[in-house]
């Protein structure tokens, strides 16, 4: 009698007697080995009371009826143990381990483990849960471990997890959820910069931190008023624009209301209800030609008196208001803002702690000093309606197209050259809380203390005039008389200036020996960035060697100013 090659089933010989015995033996073997299952593979001694059909993989060190049968499949059939010696590839389900084992020729091995060694092209894999087509790899567990393959095991000892996306505009990230609703996300989200994002509800997201891929500059989205200790490249002083709240107004721009009449190009002011008249103010009133501006002072120096206006006309005495300011090209208005190539006409209004500028004609430039530009990418945003452009260079003639620059969609400029004056130019519309900062994200507006902002502005320009409360004797410095008509005074600036400034004065005097001597000549002996030694000339009357004080000549129009504007 012979048997089959794979399962060793007995074959019926020709003319064999009792063919049913051989046939039944083969049937029993098929019943045992096809869809094979055993109770366990941990017994080396046969159980005392087996039932028909019970089967086992005999463990090592077999004894009793199993002696010499280790690794065989032992089956209780017809009241006796039948043994089947495995061939390579046989698979058996081990019930107490709920695992499939395969005979590898010398030992039983975990069949799934063998398959996993070369598992490829798996479409769905769920670990402790059910994978879906939207989440083809899913795991439900309480802990996970990834450890490096050591050099002793043939590895490098390193471990690096790689996440890759198709294009820059795609996203590759790690998403953190609460109840399957997103709360935080880190990664390359829609571009190639590194984002740290948060959400209160899984649908509305805000960047907390963005790291620029090129410069490594950090963009923080701190709440308004928040402070960190990260220095210039962190949050504090991120805004490269000075006086972005427009609270500093050293030139005293205001919107006065007064009573006046115009004959030809002469404006005669008979009464001032509020404010101070200045060159550049745009007038509005009954019968006043639209766009009329004050072009020069006459006998009036801010109050009653005469002034020259831009348009010849005849207007009877009436109430006149100032509708705004008209700046010529390159002329400064509020600290840090100047007219563009076509000049600028604008008004301003303060709400709370911030002022909004409204540009009705021309353009307004906010220049950034070359020492404040690291180069690379910058974001410009504000909360007004005016569009903006950014260009580099000196002067006031800009280039490039204007575009929107909002907090939600800032104007991003790249490739700026380090150490080069950079200009932010706004077209017609409103400008509120502008911010120009390194990186490609617009953070919350940076509010600096007003006193500190004033010092930053005085690096470029300062004006010292009447004392607070309307005093007309502002003191500018001590002087030493060296002739009967001249004295020398040292003038200390309130802040170190950007460059040696141009110093001018008006309506000042020397007070010496209990008398006032109006200054008739003004020159410098020394000019620096922190102070100046100036020569003050008077008509006569000074006493050689006496001390004097340089101050305002009993008029609100007295001032000393210095400019190192860009």
VMD Tcl script that draws the C-alpha trace (Angstrom):
set ca {
  {0.00 0.00 0.00}
  {1.30 3.45 -0.87}
  {0.32 6.95 0.39}
  {-0.07 10.49 -0.97}
  {2.91 12.86 -1.04}
  {1.54 15.89 0.89}
  {-0.73 14.52 3.61}
  {0.43 10.88 3.62}
  {-3.11 9.57 2.99}
  {-3.20 5.79 2.40}
  {-4.06 4.69 -1.13}
  {-6.16 1.59 -1.93}
  {-4.14 -1.04 -3.77}
  {-5.51 -3.08 -6.63}
  {-7.42 -6.16 -5.45}
  {-6.94 -5.08 -1.83}
  {-9.05 -6.80 0.79}
  {-11.03 -4.69 3.27}
  {-10.78 -1.59 1.18}
  {-13.06 0.24 3.58}
  {-10.38 0.20 6.27}
  {-7.90 2.06 4.11}
  {-10.58 4.39 2.88}
  {-11.75 5.20 6.42}
  {-8.18 5.80 7.55}
  {-7.72 8.34 4.77}
  {-11.02 10.00 5.61}
  {-9.98 10.29 9.28}
  {-6.68 11.85 8.23}
  {-8.48 14.37 6.00}
  {-10.88 15.18 8.84}
  {-7.94 15.83 11.10}
  {-5.59 17.70 8.79}
  {-7.87 19.75 6.53}
  {-8.85 22.99 8.38}
  {-6.62 21.62 11.15}
  {-7.11 22.76 14.73}
  {-5.46 21.56 17.95}
  {-6.30 22.31 21.56}
  {-2.79 23.35 22.53}
  {0.87 22.85 21.76}
  {2.05 22.98 25.35}
  {1.42 19.35 26.48}
  {4.20 16.76 26.49}
  {2.07 14.11 28.25}
  {-1.21 12.81 26.81}
  {-4.38 13.93 28.60}
  {-5.97 11.24 30.80}
  {-9.45 11.25 29.24}
  {-9.38 12.45 25.64}
  {-12.50 12.63 23.49}
  {-12.79 11.47 19.92}
  {-11.43 14.14 17.61}
  {-9.22 15.82 20.25}
  {-5.88 16.86 18.76}
  {-2.63 18.33 20.01}
  {0.78 19.42 18.78}
  {3.08 17.34 20.97}
  {5.47 19.53 22.97}
  {9.17 18.80 23.38}
  {10.10 16.05 25.87}
  {7.09 13.90 25.03}
  {6.31 11.00 27.42}
  {4.03 7.96 27.75}
  {2.06 7.23 24.57}
  {3.55 10.36 23.00}
  {7.17 9.38 23.51}
  {9.25 10.19 20.43}
  {6.42 12.16 18.82}
  {7.43 15.75 19.70}
  {6.13 18.27 17.10}
  {3.76 15.66 15.61}
  {0.02 16.21 15.55}
  {-1.53 13.69 17.94}
  {-5.25 12.91 17.37}
  {-7.50 10.63 19.45}
  {-9.30 8.45 16.90}
  {-11.16 5.13 17.40}
  {-9.94 4.87 21.00}
  {-6.24 5.30 20.19}
  {-3.66 8.00 19.43}
  {-2.90 8.58 15.78}
  {0.17 10.66 14.91}
  {0.74 12.81 11.84}
  {4.29 13.98 11.13}
  {4.05 17.48 9.59}
  {5.47 18.48 6.24}
  {6.76 22.02 5.53}
  {3.87 24.42 4.95}
  {1.26 22.64 7.10}
  {-0.81 25.19 9.02}
  {-2.70 24.52 12.27}
  {-5.00 26.72 14.35}
  {-3.93 26.52 18.04}
  {-7.11 27.12 20.00}
  {-5.72 28.19 23.37}
  {-3.45 30.79 21.69}
  {-5.93 31.90 18.99}
  {-3.05 31.82 16.56}
  {-2.07 29.97 13.37}
  {1.22 28.05 13.36}
  {3.03 26.70 10.33}
  {5.61 23.87 10.17}
  {8.86 25.38 8.88}
  {10.66 22.05 8.51}
  {12.29 22.04 11.94}
  {9.82 23.90 14.16}
  {6.34 25.31 14.41}
  {6.39 29.10 13.78}
  {3.81 31.88 14.08}
  {2.44 31.99 10.52}
  {1.28 35.63 10.78}
  {4.66 36.69 12.12}
  {6.36 35.03 9.15}
  {3.98 36.75 6.76}
  {4.57 40.14 8.43}
  {8.25 39.87 7.70}
  {7.48 40.41 4.02}
  {3.97 41.87 4.15}
  {3.43 44.21 1.19}
  {0.51 46.09 -0.40}
  {-1.85 45.84 2.59}
  {-4.88 48.03 1.90}
  {-6.42 48.11 5.39}
  {-4.81 47.43 8.76}
  {-6.60 47.87 12.06}
  {-4.80 47.33 15.36}
  {-7.36 46.86 18.11}
  {-9.98 48.54 15.94}
  {-11.46 48.49 12.45}
  {-9.61 50.30 9.69}
  {-11.60 52.19 7.08}
  {-10.85 53.52 3.63}
  {-10.52 57.05 5.09}
  {-8.19 55.78 7.83}
  {-6.64 52.64 6.29}
  {-4.14 52.34 9.15}
  {-5.95 52.53 12.49}
  {-4.83 51.63 15.99}
  {-6.69 51.63 19.28}
  {-4.27 51.30 22.17}
  {-2.94 53.03 25.28}
  {0.74 53.21 24.46}
  {3.07 52.86 21.51}
  {6.83 52.44 21.31}
  {9.22 53.07 18.45}
  {12.82 52.28 19.27}
  {15.97 52.48 17.20}
  {17.66 49.40 15.76}
  {20.98 49.28 17.60}
  {24.32 48.95 15.84}
  {24.74 45.54 17.51}
  {21.57 44.46 15.72}
  {22.75 45.69 12.33}
  {21.18 49.17 12.59}
  {22.59 52.68 13.06}
  {21.18 53.41 16.50}
  {19.17 56.33 15.04}
  {15.42 56.61 14.64}
  {13.78 59.15 12.32}
  {10.10 59.29 11.46}
  {9.44 60.76 8.00}
  {6.19 62.38 6.90}
  {6.04 63.53 3.27}
  {3.56 65.50 1.16}
  {3.16 65.81 -2.59}
  {3.46 69.59 -3.14}
  {4.09 72.76 -1.15}
  {0.40 73.67 -1.10}
  {-0.57 70.34 0.49}
  {-0.46 69.59 4.21}
  {1.61 67.13 6.20}
  {0.93 67.39 9.92}
  {0.05 65.76 13.20}
  {-3.50 66.49 14.33}
  {-4.51 66.34 18.00}
  {-8.20 65.76 18.72}
  {-10.65 65.72 21.62}
  {-13.69 63.52 20.95}
  {-12.57 63.32 17.30}
  {-12.68 67.14 17.01}
  {-9.39 68.89 16.24}
  {-7.82 71.09 18.91}
  {-4.16 71.42 17.83}
  {-2.05 70.73 14.75}
  {1.66 70.86 13.99}
  {3.38 70.53 10.63}
  {3.62 71.98 7.15}
  {0.08 73.28 6.78}
  {-0.64 74.55 3.29}
  {2.93 75.75 2.68}
  {6.51 74.81 3.60}
  {6.70 76.84 6.83}
  {6.32 75.02 10.16}
  {3.01 75.82 11.86}
  {1.69 75.32 15.38}
  {-2.09 75.78 15.20}
  {-4.94 75.60 17.70}
  {-8.73 75.48 17.45}
  {-11.55 75.79 19.98}
  {-14.02 73.76 17.92}
  {-12.20 71.84 15.18}
  {-13.27 74.19 12.41}
  {-11.85 77.62 13.31}
  {-8.05 77.53 13.38}
  {-5.39 80.10 14.34}
  {-1.63 79.92 14.00}
  {0.05 80.27 17.38}
  {3.53 80.03 15.92}
  {4.99 79.92 12.41}
  {8.68 79.30 11.66}
  {9.82 80.63 8.29}
  {11.41 77.89 6.16}
  {14.12 80.22 4.80}
  {15.08 82.57 7.63}
  {13.91 80.52 10.65}
  {12.23 83.73 11.85}
  {9.45 83.16 14.37}
  {6.00 84.65 13.87}
  {3.94 84.73 17.04}
  {0.22 85.29 17.25}
  {0.24 86.67 20.78}
  {-2.85 88.39 22.19}
  {-2.79 92.17 22.03}
  {-0.76 93.59 24.86}
  {1.01 90.30 25.66}
  {4.72 90.41 26.33}
  {7.49 87.85 26.15}
  {11.22 87.98 26.81}
  {12.15 86.83 23.33}
  {13.67 90.12 22.26}
  {13.68 91.75 18.83}
  {13.24 88.54 16.85}
  {10.53 87.21 19.16}
  {7.47 89.29 19.93}
  {8.68 92.53 21.51}
  {9.53 95.15 18.84}
  {8.40 92.96 15.97}
  {6.70 95.95 14.36}
  {9.32 97.82 12.35}
  {7.01 100.85 11.97}
  {7.36 103.74 14.40}
  {4.28 105.47 15.76}
  {1.91 102.85 14.35}
  {-0.87 104.07 16.67}
  {-0.29 107.64 15.34}
  {-0.36 108.83 18.96}
  {2.91 110.78 18.64}
  {2.28 114.13 16.94}
  {5.30 116.35 17.74}
  {4.56 118.74 14.86}
  {1.25 119.48 16.55}
  {-1.09 118.65 13.68}
  {-4.63 119.49 14.79}
  {-8.02 120.37 13.35}
  {-8.86 123.88 14.59}
  {-12.16 125.72 14.35}
  {-11.98 129.50 13.88}
  {-13.73 132.58 12.52}
  {-12.13 134.12 9.45}
  {-12.58 135.94 6.15}
  {-10.66 135.55 2.87}
  {-9.80 138.32 0.43}
  {-7.73 137.19 -2.53}
  {-5.15 134.85 -1.03}
  {-5.15 136.47 2.43}
  {-6.99 134.78 5.27}
  {-7.74 137.01 8.25}
  {-8.56 135.14 11.45}
  {-10.50 137.15 14.01}
  {-11.17 134.44 16.60}
  {-10.03 130.87 17.30}
  {-12.51 128.56 19.01}
  {-10.11 125.62 19.27}
  {-6.79 124.35 17.95}
  {-3.86 126.04 16.23}
  {-3.57 127.13 12.61}
  {-0.65 125.68 10.64}
  {0.75 125.61 7.12}
  {-0.67 122.66 5.16}
  {-4.13 122.66 6.74}
  {-7.04 122.14 4.32}
  {-9.89 124.57 5.00}
  {-13.61 123.98 4.84}
  {-16.46 126.41 5.33}
  {-19.31 128.23 3.68}
  {-18.04 129.75 0.43}
  {-14.50 128.41 0.83}
  {-13.11 126.92 -2.39}
  {-12.66 123.17 -2.05}
  {-9.05 122.17 -1.46}
  {-7.95 125.56 -0.13}
  {-4.88 125.19 2.08}
  {-2.81 127.49 4.27}
  {0.52 127.96 2.47}
  {2.30 130.50 4.69}
  {2.06 132.37 7.99}
  {1.52 136.15 7.99}
  {0.96 138.06 11.18}
  {-0.76 135.00 12.56}
  {1.41 132.32 14.16}
  {-1.31 129.82 15.01}
  {-3.99 132.08 16.37}
  {-5.56 135.35 15.22}
  {-3.84 137.26 12.44}
  {-3.27 136.83 8.72}
  {-2.27 133.80 6.66}
  {-1.70 133.08 2.98}
  {-3.96 130.52 1.30}
  {-3.55 128.55 -1.92}
  {-6.61 129.79 -3.88}
  {-7.69 133.40 -4.52}
  {-11.30 133.97 -3.46}
  {-13.62 136.25 -1.51}
  {-15.27 134.81 1.61}
  {-17.13 136.91 4.15}
  {-16.44 136.30 7.82}
  {-17.65 132.81 8.68}
  {-16.86 129.76 10.75}
  {-14.06 127.79 9.10}
  {-12.88 124.32 10.05}
  {-9.80 122.37 9.07}
  {-10.79 119.31 7.06}
  {-7.32 117.78 6.99}
  {-3.69 118.27 6.05}
  {-2.03 118.50 2.67}
  {1.55 117.29 2.71}
  {3.90 117.94 -0.18}
  {6.09 115.12 -1.52}
  {8.41 113.97 1.27}
  {6.87 116.32 3.87}
  {6.19 114.77 7.29}
  {2.92 115.09 9.16}
  {2.38 112.83 12.15}
  {5.64 111.34 13.36}
  {6.80 108.61 11.01}
  {4.50 109.45 8.09}
  {5.27 111.57 5.02}
  {3.73 112.44 1.67}
  {4.35 110.28 -1.39}
  {5.46 111.47 -4.83}
  {2.13 113.22 -5.43}
  {1.87 114.52 -1.89}
  {-0.87 113.45 0.49}
  {-4.09 114.91 1.83}
  {-5.34 113.23 4.97}
  {-7.44 113.68 8.08}
  {-7.22 111.87 11.39}
  {-9.54 110.88 14.20}
  {-8.80 109.21 17.52}
  {-10.93 106.37 18.85}
  {-9.86 105.03 22.22}
  {-6.04 104.91 22.25}
  {-5.51 104.71 18.49}
  {-5.85 107.21 15.65}
  {-7.10 106.38 12.18}
  {-5.68 108.27 9.23}
  {-7.98 108.81 6.24}
  {-6.13 109.49 2.99}
  {-8.31 111.35 0.47}
  {-5.66 112.10 -2.16}
  {-2.11 111.03 -2.96}
  {-0.29 108.49 -0.83}
  {1.30 108.25 2.61}
  {4.71 106.68 3.30}
  {6.00 105.12 6.52}
  {9.76 104.68 6.13}
  {11.76 102.00 7.95}
  {15.41 102.74 8.71}
  {18.01 100.50 7.05}
  {19.32 99.32 10.44}
  {15.94 97.69 11.18}
  {15.86 95.45 8.09}
  {17.29 91.92 8.44}
  {16.17 91.08 4.92}
  {14.04 88.22 3.61}
  {10.28 87.93 3.95}
  {8.02 90.38 5.77}
  {4.28 90.63 6.44}
  {2.31 93.89 6.33}
  {-1.16 94.16 7.84}
  {-3.48 96.85 9.18}
  {-7.15 97.28 10.00}
  {-8.09 100.00 7.53}
  {-9.24 100.05 3.91}
  {-6.18 101.54 2.19}
  {-4.14 99.27 -0.05}
  {-0.37 99.27 0.29}
  {2.91 98.48 -1.41}
  {6.43 97.92 -0.11}
  {9.56 99.15 -1.86}
  {13.19 99.74 -0.96}
  {15.28 102.86 -1.46}
  {15.45 106.47 -0.33}
  {13.19 109.38 -1.27}
  {9.45 109.24 -1.83}
  {8.95 107.89 -5.37}
  {7.69 104.34 -4.96}
  {7.43 101.39 -7.32}
  {5.23 98.33 -7.61}
  {1.53 97.62 -7.39}
  {-0.74 98.23 -4.43}
  {-2.50 95.34 -2.76}
  {-4.69 94.53 0.23}
  {-2.93 94.12 3.57}
  {-5.36 92.89 6.21}
  {-4.79 90.89 9.40}
  {-6.53 87.88 7.86}
  {-4.73 88.20 4.51}
  {-1.51 90.17 5.01}
  {0.59 91.55 2.19}
  {3.65 89.27 2.03}
  {6.85 90.60 0.48}
  {9.89 88.39 -0.04}
  {13.48 88.93 -1.04}
  {13.96 92.24 0.76}
  {17.61 93.26 0.94}
  {19.09 93.50 4.42}
  {20.35 96.89 5.58}
  {18.30 98.87 3.05}
  {15.73 101.57 3.79}
  {12.29 100.09 3.22}
  {9.10 102.07 2.64}
  {5.50 101.12 3.29}
  {3.25 103.28 1.10}
  {-0.53 103.49 1.53}
  {-2.95 104.65 -1.17}
  {-6.31 106.35 -0.53}
  {-8.47 104.91 2.24}
  {-8.10 104.47 5.98}
  {-5.03 103.28 7.89}
  {-5.37 101.88 11.41}
  {-2.76 100.02 13.48}
  {-0.33 99.13 10.66}
  {2.28 96.48 11.42}
  {5.29 95.46 9.32}
  {7.09 92.43 10.76}
  {9.55 89.68 9.79}
  {8.09 86.42 8.49}
  {5.05 85.48 6.47}
  {2.39 85.65 9.19}
  {0.59 88.69 10.57}
  {0.57 88.60 14.36}
  {-1.65 90.60 16.70}
  {-0.87 94.31 16.80}
  {2.10 95.17 19.00}
  {1.27 98.02 21.36}
  {4.30 99.76 22.81}
  {4.21 102.24 25.74}
  {3.54 105.79 24.54}
  {6.63 107.18 26.30}
  {8.83 104.60 24.65}
  {7.23 105.26 21.26}
  {7.99 108.97 21.70}
  {11.67 108.20 22.29}
  {11.73 106.03 19.16}
  {10.28 108.92 17.17}
  {12.72 111.43 18.67}
  {15.55 109.43 17.14}
  {14.43 111.04 13.85}
  {12.76 114.30 14.87}
  {11.94 116.26 17.98}
  {10.39 119.63 18.68}
  {10.59 121.45 22.00}
  {8.07 124.24 22.44}
  {5.78 125.61 25.17}
  {5.49 123.90 28.53}
  {2.48 121.62 29.14}
  {-0.52 123.68 30.15}
  {0.25 126.55 27.78}
  {3.50 127.93 29.23}
  {5.42 130.21 26.86}
  {8.85 130.13 28.49}
  {10.20 126.69 27.59}
  {13.82 126.29 28.70}
  {16.26 124.88 26.15}
  {19.58 125.08 27.97}
  {22.14 127.10 29.92}
  {24.37 129.60 28.07}
  {27.65 131.39 28.73}
  {28.02 134.97 27.49}
  {31.31 135.56 25.68}
  {30.61 138.95 24.04}
  {28.01 141.65 24.55}
  {26.10 140.26 21.55}
  {26.64 136.49 21.76}
  {26.48 133.49 24.07}
  {27.19 129.82 23.71}
  {24.63 127.23 24.83}
  {24.86 123.45 25.07}
  {21.65 121.79 23.97}
  {21.07 118.17 25.04}
  {18.74 116.16 22.80}
  {16.00 114.11 24.47}
  {17.18 111.00 22.56}
  {20.23 109.93 20.57}
  {19.40 110.72 16.98}
  {19.79 108.56 13.88}
  {22.31 110.98 12.36}
  {23.58 114.51 12.97}
  {20.36 116.55 12.71}
  {19.46 119.88 11.20}
  {18.73 122.22 14.12}
  {16.38 125.22 13.80}
  {14.77 127.69 16.23}
  {12.10 130.36 16.23}
  {11.09 133.06 18.71}
  {13.73 132.19 21.33}
  {15.64 134.52 23.62}
  {18.44 134.71 26.17}
  {17.46 135.59 29.71}
  {20.36 137.23 31.57}
  {20.64 139.75 34.37}
  {16.85 139.79 34.76}
  {16.26 140.83 31.15}
  {15.20 139.16 27.88}
  {17.36 139.42 24.75}
  {15.66 138.08 21.58}
  {17.88 135.76 19.56}
  {18.66 137.32 16.19}
  {21.24 134.85 14.93}
  {21.68 131.14 15.33}
  {24.62 128.91 14.43}
  {26.33 125.76 15.60}
  {29.79 125.32 17.09}
  {29.36 121.56 17.46}
  {26.63 119.24 16.19}
  {26.42 115.63 17.28}
  {23.82 112.90 17.52}
  {23.31 113.40 21.24}
  {23.54 117.20 21.59}
  {24.81 120.45 20.12}
  {26.81 123.48 21.16}
  {25.09 126.47 19.54}
  {26.05 130.12 19.09}
  {23.22 132.55 19.91}
  {23.41 136.16 18.75}
  {21.45 139.11 20.16}
  {21.40 142.82 19.32}
  {23.36 144.00 22.38}
  {23.31 144.31 26.14}
  {24.90 141.07 27.36}
  {27.62 141.20 29.98}
  {30.79 139.25 29.20}
  {31.24 136.28 31.52}
  {27.72 136.29 32.88}
  {25.42 133.29 32.75}
  {22.27 133.19 30.68}
  {19.36 130.87 30.01}
  {18.16 130.02 26.52}
  {14.36 129.89 26.47}
  {11.21 130.85 24.63}
  {10.61 134.57 24.04}
  {7.29 134.81 25.86}
  {5.26 133.36 22.97}
  {3.60 130.04 22.27}
  {5.27 130.12 18.83}
  {8.72 129.61 20.39}
  {10.39 126.32 19.55}
  {13.62 124.49 18.85}
  {13.51 121.47 16.56}
  {15.96 118.95 15.16}
  {15.42 116.68 12.18}
  {17.30 113.59 11.04}
  {14.35 112.19 9.12}
  {14.71 109.61 6.35}
}
mol new
graphics top color blue
foreach p $ca { graphics top sphere $p radius 0.5 }
foreach p [lrange $ca 0 end-1] q [lrange $ca 1 end] { graphics top cylinder $p $q radius 0.2 }
display resetview
